[in-house]
Amino acid sequence: MRSFKTNIPVLIFFMGGLLHAQLKYNDADINFDNLLYVKAAKQYETMVQKGESSQHVLQRLADAYFFNTDMENAVKWYGVLFTKYERVLEPEYAFRYVHALKGVGDYKLAKGIMKIYTQKKDMSEYQVAQLHDNDQALDELLNRQPQFYISNLGINSAVADFGPMYYKDKIVFSSSRDSLTFETRVYEWNKQPYLDFFMADTLDSGSDLANVTSFSPILNTRYHEAAATFIPEGNVVYFTRNNYTHQTLGRDEEGTNHLKMYTSELRGGEWTEAEEVSFNSEDYSVGQPALSPDGRKLYFVSDMPGSIGGTDIFVVDVHGDGSFSQPRNLGPSVNTSGREMFPYVTDSKLYFASDGHLGLGGLDIFESELTTSGFGTPNNLGVPLNSNRDDFGYIVKENSQRGYFSSNREGGKGDDDIYSFQRMEESCEQTVKGSVIRKSNAQPIVNVMVVLTDAEGNSLGSTSTDPYGAFEFENVLECEAGYEIKISKQGFLPNETLFITSKQKDFVNDVPLEITKELNKLIVRENGVLKIKIDNIYFDLNKADIRPDAAQELNKIVEVMKEYPKMVIKIEAHTDSRGSDRYNETLSDKRAKSTGNYIVSQGIEAQRIESAIGYGEKLLLNQCSNGIRCSNEEHDVNRRSEFIIVKLD
């Protein structure tokens, strides 16, 4: 929408006779400042062809195409500008370049500019999501599940049609279609007639419009009127117009004709002469009004002092006597350093257009929850409602989720067109991925079988972990539902875990799992104590040296400890009761330490052997103590080495 929407941030509607003798610009600059961007672009291009490549000329050339929504040429000349002057450009030029790139569908380069410029420049004074590192967020937006079915309306013309608003059982909108019987006046910037209000009947429960008529000969003037809103009773209207009273255009000291908000009352079937609202000014623009459903709050767009960006959304309270409170900026949760425009308010949400929040190019439509503490984080409504061009002027009946919006996207009938939409209930869907590691050493495990089941135990699919231990399911999961993942692999103990999905749409659940290797067959539990069980090891009489046959058995201990890298053991050596107590304790202690030294010599870290102690005949397993007659077999039971597991994982 060139003729109204795009101009507000640059204090639009410079009219004939605006230029003064003190201006020292050349013709191209004069045309540019007069919003005659087509003429200015041709003049700047001629300068470039003659060798002029100053920052000023390249900026103006690129901007002329950008402001006229010729994004192909804007991309071309912003590219030249960035090649030569990237280090000294202000953030708004990166902002425009990103938008132009999105406007031609080059999201890859747009993301690159977003990332590079964020890293190189101090963005603290220019807060727009378009100039942050948003690779993943932009990809998620592009791939988001569509919520809307849209349709171009039959009443659209070859010129601008936009800004629909509910009025009783009809729709009032703005259009450049010529409504003058004897004189056709055109706006010089886009060579279209000036904007007036029109009215149409709704068809098919709001899916189309028909029977277009002029809304009011009193409210429609020789200049622009657009963006109306009505109180619930329908007998008071607020709307936007050029600063126009008593058949003349009002201008500030620099000759700028700003926008103002006007109000009119329906009396006896006719609208009264429009009057200004009290917070208008000769020095800034006020417009695009939107009333709350109860008519007590009036939202509007302005570049008044205190604005965060090019244009912000403000609100005033409407008092019972028709007066207003002081305007309040909606703050940084809604407004950015870019443009926020075309508000529309329901009982629960604020809808608005913005190019400062992360979008697809041009203006995108956002919704923000109304809460007791203010406005929630704006949510981009995604494709197909939003496109890489300007999308704005969203209105909706929330009980049916039917409504209208405006767009200058490709495929339309004119400059801006009005579209109807049906918002579909967005299904809440999620997916799941995860990883499997070995519990003992946190290493990823490949080829683990992973099974996904629902809360009732029904299998939804299976997959295997990759060399990095990762797995992923393509299954679509319901939000706020329970699921289970089961894992298994030969030689390992099976494991499983439950998880519950949240209510966040398009969320990817990340589920980590651990798997434990099955216990080696030599690991046993005796009387609640884990031990490594091997055959008895034997020593020569009165000696503690490790014999070859003992080494073979001890090598089994070494292999088990290598299999479990975090295992810690303690060694206990015991004798029978034959011989003196002191001798038996001393000999068993030597044998215990000799056993530990052998295990360490085979590559096991010394700290993994907590202790190696000989207990002699202190811990007999039977009754064969001193003075008790026992067979050799009974004594042999007490001659043993034990390898007790202190720590396994």
N, C-alpha and C positions, 0 to 999 in steps of 0.2 A: 504494500500500500504506500505509494509514493506521495500522493497528494495531501495526506494529512498526518498519518502515523509517523513516517520517517522524519518529518520536519520538527516535531515537538522538541526533541533534544537540542536542536540548534536554533531554537527560538524562531519559529517559522513564519512564513508568509511575509517576506519582503515584497512590497508592492512597487508599482511604477512611481517614479519621482523620489525614490528613497536615497539615491546616490547624491552625494554632495561634492562640491568642487574641491574640498580639502582632501579628498581621497587621492592618494598618489599611486594607486595600483594601475597596472596595465589593463587592457581590455579583458584578458582572460580572468584576472583576479576580480574585476568588477562583475563579470558574469557569474563567477563562482560564488561570490558573496551575495549575489542576487538570486542564488539557487538555480541559475540557468546552466545546469551541469552538462547538458549535451553540447552546448556551444563552447563552454569552457574547456571540456575535454578535447575537442578538436583543436582548439587554440594551443593548449599545452602540448599536445602531440606534435603539432607543427614546430613548436620551440625545441622539443627533444630531437626531432629529425634534423634540425639545424645545428645541433651540437650542444644545446642547453641541457644540462643534467644536474642542476643544483638540487639540493634537498627540498627546497620550497616547491620547485616545479614538479618534481616527482611525487611529492606528497599530495599536492593539489590534483595532479593528474589521476593518481590512484583513487583519491577520495571522491573525485567527480564521478567516476564510474561506480564506486561503492555506494554513494548516496543515491545514485540513480538505479541501484540494484542490477547493474550490469556486472555480475560477479566474474564472468570469464575475463573481461578486460581488467577488472579490479585485481584479480589474482596475478595477471601478467605484470602489471605495473607495481604492485606491492612487492612482487618478486625482485624486480629491478631495484626498487627502493631499498629493500633489505640487503641486497648484494653490496650496495655502495655505502649505506649509512646505518647498518644494523646496530653498531656500537653506540650511536648517539640518538636513536629514535626513542620517543616517549612510549610508555606502555600501551597507549590507546592504538598505536599503529600495529603492534603485534595483535591486539584484540581484533582490529578490523581485518587484518590479514587472515587470522584464524577463521573468522566468520566467512570471509570470501572463499576460503578453501573448502569449508563445509558446504557453502552454497553451490559449489560445483561438484560436490561429492568426494573431494580428495581428503578423506578423514585421516589417512595415514600421515600425510605431510602436516595436516592440522595438529595431530597429536605431537609430532616432532617439534613444531614451533612452540606449542604449549610447554613442552618439557624444557627445551633449550632456553626459552625466554625466562621461565621461572628460575632456572639455575643462574642466569647471568644478571638478572635485574632485581632490584629491591622492589617487591610488589606490595609493600606494606601500605602504600598510599593509593593502590589501585586494586581493589578487592573484587575480582570477578573470577568465577570458577573456570572460565575459558582459558585463563593464564596460570593454571596450576597443573601439576603432573597428574593427569587424569586418564592415563591409558586404559586401565582396567574399567574405570567408571564409564568411559565413553563406549567401550566395547559392550559392557552390560546394557547400556541404554540402547545401542543399535540392535542388540539381540533380544531385547525385552519382548515378552509375550504381548501381541497386539490386544488392545481393549476396545477398539472402536470400529464400527462400520460407518463409513462416511459416504455422502452423496452430494454431488454438485446440484444446485437448485435450478429449476427452470426459469426463474425470474432474473437470473444474472444477465448483465448486458456486456457489451464490448469495452465498457469503461469501468471505473471503480464502483463496486457495490460491497459494503462492509458494515460492521458495527450493528448487528441486529440486537433488538431489545424487546422484551415482552411488554405489550400494552393491551390490557384487557384480554380479548381472545385473538388479538392480531399481533403482528410484528412490525415495529418501526425500525427502519434502517437508513443509512446514508448512501447516497449515490451521486455520481457525476453525470448520470443521464440528464439530458437537457430538459428542464421543465418550463423554460421561458417560451412564450408563444411567439413573440415578435423579435426577440434579440437573443442571440447565443453568445454569451460571454465565456471566455476560456481562461483558465489559469495558465499563465505563461510557462510555468516550469514543465508541466506534462501535457500541455495543449489539450486538456480536457475541460469540460464545463465545471463550474464551481459546484461544491457539494451541497445538496439539499436533503431534507428528510422526506422519506416516502413510507408508505404503509402497505402491507399485504395481508391477505388471509392465509391462515394455516390450512394445510391439506394433509390427509392421511395421518392423523395423530401427530402432526409436526414433522413429517418427513419431507414436506415440500411447501412452497409458498405460491400464491397466485393472486391475480387481480390487484396489480400494483397501482396505487394512486398517490398523488401528492398529499403529504400529511397536513400541512397548514400553510396557507398563503401569508399568514401573519408571522410565523416563525422563520420561514424560508426567505432569505434576503439575497442581495446581489453578491454576497461573499460566502464563505464556507460555514455550514452548520453540520455538526456531526456528533455522535456518541451521546445519546439521550438516555435518561433514566427517569422512572415515574414512581411517585409514592404509591403505596398499596391501593388506595382508592382510585388512582388513575387521573386525578384532576389537577395534579401539579407535576410539572416536568422540569428537570435540570438538564442542560445540554451545553455543548461547546460551540463557540463561534469566534471568528476574528473579533478583535476589539473594535466593535462597530456600533456606533450609536448616532442617532439623528442623521442618518444617511452618509456618515463619514467614517473613515478609518482612524482610530486613535493610534498614536505612535509614541515611543519613548524618546529621550533626548537624542538618541543615535538614529532615530528614524525607523526603529523596528516595530512592526505591528505584532504584538503578542496575542496569544489566545486567552480568552476569558470564559468563565462559566456564567451562564444566564439561567434564569428561572421564569416560568410563566404559569398562569393559573387558568383552568378551563372554566369559563363563565358563560352560561346561556348557550352552550354548544360551540363557543369560539374561544380560542386562546388569546389571552391578553398580551399586550406589548411586553416583550421580554425585559427583565430587569437584571442588573448585575448582582452577584452575591458579594457579601461584604469583604471577603478575603481576596478578591481580585486585586491586581496591581498593574500599573503601567510599565513596571520594570521586569516582570517575569510572567510566564504563562501558567494558566490554571485551566484544567479541562478534564475530559473523559470521566464524568461523574458516575457513581454507582451507589445506590441506596441499599442499606440493609433491609431484610424482609419486613421488619417492623417500622421502617422509615425513620429510625432515630439516629442513625449514623450515616454520614455521607462520605464515601471514599472518593478520591480524585487523584489526578496526576499533575505534578508541577515540577518546575525547576527552581522553586523559590529558595531563598537563603535557608541553609540547614539541610539541603539535599545532599545525599551521599554520592549520587551519580548524575548522569545526564538528565534523567527524569526519575522521580521517586513517586511512590504511592503514599498519600497522606489521608488522614481522616479528621472529620469534625463531628461534634455532636450537634444534632438538630434539636433546638429547644421548642417548647410548645408554642411560643409566639413567632416561630419562624426564624429566629436569630440563630447564630452559630457560635460554637466555642472556638478557641484558638486552634489552628491546624496542628496536628501531631503527625510526625513522621513515623511510619510503621516500623522503622528500625532495620538493623542489618540482617535480621533473619529473613526479611523479604527483599529489601532494597540493596543494590550493589552499586559498584562504580559504573555499571552499564546503564541500561534503560529498563525500567519496570513500568508497564503501561496496561491500559484496558482492564481495570479491576472489575470483578463481578462477585457478589457476596450472597451466600445462602445462609441458612441457620447454622451450618456446621463447617463451611469451608470458604476460603478466599481463592478465587481463580484469577490469574493475571498472566500477562505476556512479559517475557524478559529475554534479553540477550546477555545478561550478566551471569545468570546461573548456567550450569553446564547444559548445553543443548546441541541440536543437530544442524544449526545454521540459521541466521536471521533471528527473528523473534520466535520463541517456543512458548507453549502454553503450560503453566504450572498450576498445581493446587497445593494449598497449605491449610492444615487443620486449624480451626479456631478453638482455642483452649482458654481456660480462665487466666492463664499466665501470658497469653499472647498468641503468636502464630508459630506453628510447627515448621520443621524443615521442608521447604518447597519440594514437591515431587514432579519431575518431568513426566507428562502424560504419554510420551513416546509416540512411535509411529503406529498407525498412519495419521493420527490426528496432527502430529508435528512432522514437518518436512525440513528440507534444507533451505527453504525460503521463509518468509514471514507468515507466522500463524498466530492469530490473536482474536480478541473479541468473542471469547467463549461465554455462552450463557446456557443454563441447563435447568430442567425441571427434575430435581433429584428423586422424586418419587417414581418417575418413569425412566430416568437416565437418558432422556431424549433432549436434544438441544441444537444449537447452531454455533458456528464459529466462522471466522474469515481467514482467507489465505490468498497469497499471490503465487502459489505453487504452479509448477508446469502442468499443463493439461487443462487449465481453467479456461473460462470463456472470455475473460477480460483482464484488466489490471489486477484488481482484487475481486474475488468471488465469495459469496456466502455458501457455506456447506451445512447440511444437516448431519446429525450423527445419532447413532444409537450406541450408548456405552454398554458393553457386555460385562457381565459379572466375571471378574478376573479370577480364574482358578488359582489357588495357592499351590504352587508346585515347588519341589525341592529335589536335589539329587544327593548322592553320598559317594565319598571316596575315603581312602584311608591308607594305612601302612601297617606292616607286621614286622616286628623286630624280635630277636631272641632276648629273652629276659636276662640271661646271664651276662651278656656283653653288649647289649643294645645294637647289635649288628642286624642289618636287614636280611630277611630270609626270602629266597626266591621259590617260586612254584608251590606256594601255600594255597590250598584250596579254600576259597572264600565263598560262603553261601549267605544270601540275603533272604530273610523271611519276614513276613508280617507278624502282627501281634498274635494271630491265631496259629502261627507256626507254619503257614503255607509258604513254600519256597517261591521266591520271586525271580531267582536267577543265581548263577554262579560264575565265578571267574577265578583267575590265579594271579598271584603277585608277580611283578616283573623283577628284573635283577636288582632293583632298588627297594624291593619289598613293598612297592606301591600297588594299589588296586583301585578300580573305579567302576561304578555301575551306571549304565545309561537309564535305568529304570526311573520313572517319574514317581516321586514319593508325595503323599499327601502331607499338608501342613498339620501340625499339632496331632501327630499320630505316632504310635510306637512301632519300632522295628528291631530286629535282632540280626547280628552278624556272627556267623559261626566259622571258625577256621580249623583246618586239620592238615597234617602232613605226616607221612610215615616217619617213625622215629621220634615224633614229638607228641606231647600231650595235647589233646584238642582244647580249644578255648572258645569262649563266646562272650558277647557283650550286648546289652540293650541300649538303645538310644531313642530319644523322643524328638521329633522335628518341631521346630518353632513355628510361629505364624508369619515369619518373614518370607515374602515371595522371592522365588528364584535363588534361595539360599543353598549353598553347597555344604553339607555336613561333612566334617573331617573327623574320622573315627580311627584313632590309633589303637593297635592291639599288640599284646606280647604273647609269645609262644615259648614254651619250656620243653627242652629235650627230654624224652623219656629217660627215666633213671636207668643207668647201666645195671645189668643183671648182677654185678658184684656188689651193688649198693643194696643193703638190706636194713631192715629195722628190727632191732632186738630190744625188747622191754622199753619201747618208745624212743630208742636211741639209734640214729643212722650210723652205719658202719660200712667200711669197705671190707668185704669178706673174701679172703683168699685162703689157700691151704696153709697149714702150719709151716713156718720157716724154721729150719734147724741149724744149730751151731755145733761146732766141734766141742768136745768136752773141755770145760773151763775156758772157752774162748768166745770172743765177740765178733770175729771176722765173718764177713758175708760170704758164704759158700756159693758156688755156681748154681746149685739147685735152689737156694734161697733167693738168689738174684732173679731167677726166672719168675718166682712168685712176686717179688717186689716190683718187677717191671709191670705187672698188672696194676699195681697201685699208681705207678707213674702214668700209665695210659689213661686211667680213669681221671686222674687230676688234670691231665692235658685236655681231656674232653670237657671238663668243667673248670674253666680258667679262673673262676672266683672261689673255688673250693679251698677251704682251710681244714686241716686235720690235726689231731694230736695222736701221738704214738704211746701206747702202753705195753710194757713187756712184763710178763709174769712167769714165775717158776712154781714147781711143786714144793712140798714141805720137806723134802729130803735135803739134808745139809743144814748148816746154821742159818739162822734168820739174816744175820748181817751179811754173810757171804752171798746168799741168794739175792738180797736187795742190791748189792754192789754189782754183781754179775748182770742182773737183768737191766740195770741202768746203763751199763756199758753197751749191752746189746740193743737197747732202745735207741741210744744216740748213734750207734753204728748204723742202725737201720735208717734213721733220719738222714744221716750223712750220705748214705747211698742214694736215697731218693733225690736229694739236692744235686748230687753228682750227675744225675740223668736229666737235668734241665729244669727242675722244679724250683721256683724261688724259695729261698730259705724262710721268708716271712710267712709262707703258706703252711709251714709246720709250726703250729702254735707251741707245742712242747713235745719232748721225747723223754719219758720218765720210766724207770724200772721200779716196780712195786714188790719184787720178790714174791714171797708167799703171803702177802697181806690180803689179797683179794682172791681167795680160793673159790672155786665154783662148786666144790662138794665138801664132804666131811673129812677129807684126808689131811688133817692138820697134824702137828707134831704129836707122836705117841700113838697115832691111830694106824692100825695095820690095814694097808690097802694094796690092791693088785697094781702091777705096772700100768695097766690100761686106765685104772682110776687115777693114778698119779698123772698120767699123760694129759688128761683133761685140763689140768691146771697149768700145764706148760703151753704158753700161747703168747702171740703178739696181736694186739688189737689196734685197728686204725679207725678212730672215732671221728666222724665228720662234725666239725664245729660250725662251718658255714658252707652252704652249697651254692647260692646265687650271690 
